[in-house]
Every structure is written in C-alpha cells, then in structure tokens.
Amino acid sequence: MVNRDVPDDLQNGGAGKVTLTVSPKFGEGVILIKEVMPPGLTASAPSDGGTLNGGTVTWDLGKVQSERTVSYTVAVAADASDGRFSGEASI
C-alpha cells in the first residue's frame, strides 16, 4: 500500500514537500513507484534515488521489507487549477 501526503497549505504560486509512504503488506517485495504530476504542478528534488522524466517521478526501491518513505518537492503554478495526482506502484 502507498499513501500520499500533500501539504494542507499548498496553494497556487507556492511549493511544498509531498511524501509517499510504502507499507508492504505481504512481506518482502521489489517496489516500483511512478508518480505523474497534474497540469500546473512541477516536481523536483526526488529523494532516495528517484528520477524525473518530464512530469513523472519514478522510484525503483528494490526489495522492501518494512515501511519506507520517499518524497519530492512540488511547485504550483500561479494559474493552476485543482487536479488529481495519478500514479502507480507495483510489487
């Protein structure tokens, strides 16, 4: 399971740190995460070896046995509208 935490005070023209917490439910597994930015948001500075490619942040966490948190910084354009984050995680 992956839980996303976006800062409550994130607003247009601002920036903040988004965290993704991975909680393996069935023991050890190789975890891949792909986080796609909604329009008007720009990601930077992914933690733990995450890579940026356009509007997508990707992590290959390898074998994960216990809870792990990764993060990135997101900047919001002054004219951005509400949007949904999309992404996927696989084991």
FIRO-857713 format. One record per residue: z, x, y of N, C-alpha, C in turn; residue number from 1; residue in one letter. Coordinates in nm, 2 decimals. Example, Ala and Ser with C-alpha at 12.3 -4.5 7.8 and 13.67 -1.06 7.14 Angstrom:
<rs>
     n_up   n_east   n_north    ca_up   ca_east   ca_north     c_up   c_east   c_north     n   res
     0.78     1.32     -0.57     0.78      1.23      -0.45     0.78     1.32     -0.33     1     A
     0.71     1.28     -0.22     0.71      1.37      -0.11     0.79     1.29      0.00     2     S
</rs>
This chain:
<rs>
     n_up   n_east   n_north    ca_up   ca_east   ca_north     c_up   c_east   c_north     n   res
     0.00     0.08     -0.12     0.00      0.00       0.00     0.00     0.09      0.12     1     M
    -0.07     0.05      0.23    -0.08      0.12       0.35    -0.04     0.03      0.47     2     V
     0.06     0.07      0.55     0.10     -0.01       0.66     0.06     0.06      0.79     3     N
    -0.01    -0.01      0.88    -0.05      0.05       1.01     0.05     0.00      1.12     4     R
     0.09     0.10      1.20     0.18      0.07       1.31     0.11     0.11      1.44     5     D
     0.08     0.01      1.53     0.02      0.03       1.66     0.13     0.01      1.76     6     V
     0.14     0.10      1.86     0.24      0.08       1.96     0.23    -0.06      2.03     7     P
     0.35    -0.12      2.05     0.35     -0.25       2.11     0.31    -0.25      2.25     8     D
     0.33    -0.14      2.32     0.29     -0.13       2.46     0.15    -0.08      2.49     9     D
     0.07    -0.06      2.39    -0.07     -0.01       2.40    -0.15    -0.12      2.48    10     L
    -0.21    -0.07      2.59    -0.29     -0.16       2.67    -0.41    -0.09      2.73    11     Q
    -0.50    -0.16      2.79    -0.62     -0.11       2.85    -0.59     0.01      2.94    12     N
    -0.67     0.11      2.93    -0.65      0.23       3.01    -0.55     0.33      2.96    13     G
    -0.48     0.29      2.85    -0.37      0.37       2.80    -0.40     0.44      2.67    14     G
    -0.30     0.51      2.62    -0.32      0.58       2.49    -0.19     0.57      2.41    15     A
    -0.19     0.59      2.28    -0.07      0.59       2.21    -0.10     0.64      2.07    16     G
     0.01     0.66      1.99     0.00      0.71       1.86     0.01     0.60      1.75    17     K
    -0.09     0.60      1.67    -0.10      0.50       1.56    -0.06     0.57      1.43    18     V
     0.03     0.51      1.35     0.07      0.57       1.23     0.03     0.48      1.11    19     T
     0.00     0.55      1.00    -0.03      0.48       0.88     0.06     0.53      0.77    20     L
     0.14     0.44      0.71     0.24      0.49       0.61     0.19     0.44      0.47    21     T
     0.17     0.54      0.38     0.12      0.52       0.25     0.24     0.51      0.16    22     V
     0.25     0.40      0.08     0.36      0.38      -0.02     0.30     0.36     -0.15    23     S
     0.29     0.46     -0.24     0.23      0.44      -0.37     0.32     0.35     -0.45    24     P
     0.26     0.25     -0.52     0.33      0.15      -0.59     0.33     0.18     -0.74    25     K
     0.23     0.25     -0.79     0.22      0.27      -0.93     0.22     0.41     -0.98    26     F
     0.31     0.49     -0.91     0.32      0.63      -0.95     0.22     0.72     -0.87    27     G
     0.19     0.83     -0.92     0.11      0.93      -0.85    -0.04     0.89     -0.85    28     E
    -0.10     0.91     -0.74    -0.25      0.88      -0.73    -0.31     0.96     -0.62    29     G
    -0.44     0.98     -0.63    -0.52      1.05      -0.52    -0.55     0.95     -0.42    30     V
    -0.51     0.97     -0.30    -0.52      0.87      -0.19    -0.63     0.91     -0.09    31     I
    -0.72     0.82     -0.06    -0.82      0.84       0.04    -0.81     0.73      0.14    32     L
    -0.80     0.76      0.27    -0.79      0.65       0.37    -0.90     0.67      0.47    33     I
    -0.96     0.56      0.51    -1.07      0.55       0.61    -1.03     0.45      0.71    34     K
    -1.01     0.49      0.84    -0.97      0.40       0.95    -1.08     0.39      1.05    35     E
    -1.14     0.27      1.07    -1.25      0.25       1.16    -1.20     0.19      1.29    36     V
    -1.24     0.25      1.41    -1.19      0.21       1.54    -1.27     0.08      1.58    37     M
    -1.20    -0.02      1.64    -1.27     -0.13       1.70    -1.34    -0.08      1.83    38     P
    -1.43    -0.16      1.88    -1.50     -0.12       2.00    -1.40    -0.11      2.12    39     P
    -1.42     0.00      2.20    -1.33      0.02       2.31    -1.22     0.11      2.29    40     G
    -1.20     0.15      2.16    -1.09      0.25       2.12    -1.16     0.38      2.08    41     L
    -1.09     0.49      2.11    -1.14      0.62       2.07    -1.02     0.70      2.01    42     T
    -1.04     0.75      1.89    -0.94      0.82       1.82    -0.95     0.97      1.84    43     A
    -0.84     1.04      1.84    -0.83      1.18       1.85    -0.71     1.24      1.78    44     S
    -0.70     1.37      1.76    -0.59      1.44       1.70    -0.53     1.38      1.58    45     A
    -0.61     1.36      1.47    -0.55      1.31       1.34    -0.46     1.42      1.28    46     P
    -0.35     1.37      1.22    -0.26      1.46       1.16    -0.30     1.49      1.01    47     S
    -0.23     1.58      0.95    -0.24      1.61       0.81    -0.38     1.63      0.76    48     D
    -0.47     1.70      0.83    -0.60      1.73       0.78    -0.70     1.62      0.80    49     G
    -0.66     1.51      0.87    -0.76      1.40       0.89    -0.88     1.45      0.97    50     G
    -0.99     1.39      0.95    -1.12      1.43       1.01    -1.17     1.31      1.09    51     T
    -1.24     1.35      1.20    -1.31      1.25       1.29    -1.46     1.26      1.27    52     L
    -1.52     1.14      1.26    -1.66      1.13       1.25    -1.70     1.01      1.32    53     N
    -1.75     1.02      1.45    -1.78      0.91       1.53    -1.65     0.83      1.55    54     G
    -1.65     0.70      1.52    -1.54      0.61       1.54    -1.45     0.60      1.42    55     G
    -1.46     0.69      1.32    -1.38      0.68       1.20    -1.30     0.80      1.17    56     T
    -1.17     0.78      1.13    -1.08      0.88       1.09    -1.06     0.87      0.94    57     V
    -1.08     0.99      0.87    -1.07      0.99       0.73    -0.96     1.09      0.68    58     T
    -0.88     1.06      0.58    -0.79      1.15       0.52    -0.81     1.15      0.37    59     W
    -0.81     1.27      0.31    -0.81      1.28       0.17    -0.67     1.35      0.14    60     D
    -0.57     1.27      0.10    -0.44      1.32       0.09    -0.41     1.38     -0.05    61     L
    -0.51     1.38     -0.14    -0.48      1.44      -0.27    -0.38     1.35     -0.34    62     G
    -0.31     1.41     -0.43    -0.21      1.34      -0.52    -0.09     1.31     -0.44    63     K
    -0.05     1.18     -0.43     0.06      1.14      -0.35     0.16     1.07     -0.45    64     V
     0.29     1.12     -0.45     0.39      1.06      -0.54     0.49     0.98     -0.47    65     Q
     0.51     1.00     -0.34     0.61      0.93      -0.26     0.55     0.89     -0.12    66     S
     0.63     0.82     -0.05     0.58      0.77       0.08     0.54     0.88      0.17    67     E
     0.43     0.86      0.24     0.37      0.96       0.33     0.31     0.89      0.45    68     R
     0.33     0.96      0.57     0.28      0.90       0.70     0.18     1.00      0.76    69     T
     0.07     0.94      0.80    -0.03      1.01       0.88    -0.05     0.94      1.02    70     V
    -0.11     1.01      1.11    -0.12      0.95       1.24    -0.24     1.00      1.32    71     S
    -0.27     0.93      1.43    -0.37      0.98       1.52    -0.34     0.92      1.66    72     Y
    -0.40     0.98      1.76    -0.39      0.92       1.89    -0.51     0.83      1.92    73     T
    -0.48     0.72      1.98    -0.59      0.63       2.02    -0.59     0.60      2.17    74     V
    -0.70     0.61      2.23    -0.72      0.58       2.38    -0.79     0.45      2.39    75     A
    -0.75     0.37      2.48    -0.81      0.24       2.50    -0.89     0.24      2.63    76     V
    -1.02     0.20      2.62    -1.10      0.19       2.75    -1.04     0.09      2.84    77     A
    -1.06     0.11      2.97    -1.01      0.01       3.07    -1.07    -0.13      3.05    78     A
    -1.19    -0.14      3.00    -1.26     -0.27       2.98    -1.26    -0.32      2.84    79     D
    -1.17    -0.26      2.75    -1.17     -0.30       2.61    -1.12    -0.45      2.60    80     A
    -1.17    -0.51      2.49    -1.12     -0.65       2.46    -1.04    -0.63      2.33    81     S
    -0.97    -0.74      2.29    -0.89     -0.74       2.16    -0.99    -0.72      2.05    82     D
    -0.95    -0.64      1.95    -1.04     -0.62       1.84    -0.95    -0.59      1.71    83     G
    -1.01    -0.59      1.60    -0.94     -0.57       1.47    -0.97    -0.43      1.42    84     R
    -0.87    -0.36      1.38    -0.89     -0.24       1.31    -0.94    -0.27      1.17    85     F
    -1.04    -0.19      1.12    -1.08     -0.21       0.99    -1.07    -0.07      0.92    86     S
    -1.05    -0.08      0.80    -1.03      0.05       0.72    -1.01     0.02      0.58    87     G
    -1.00     0.12      0.50    -0.97      0.10       0.36    -0.90     0.22      0.30    88     E
    -0.82     0.20      0.20    -0.75      0.30       0.13    -0.78     0.28     -0.02    89     A
    -0.80     0.40     -0.09    -0.83      0.39      -0.23    -0.74     0.49     -0.30    90     S
    -0.71     0.45     -0.43    -0.63      0.54      -0.51    -0.72     0.58     -0.63    91     I
</rs>
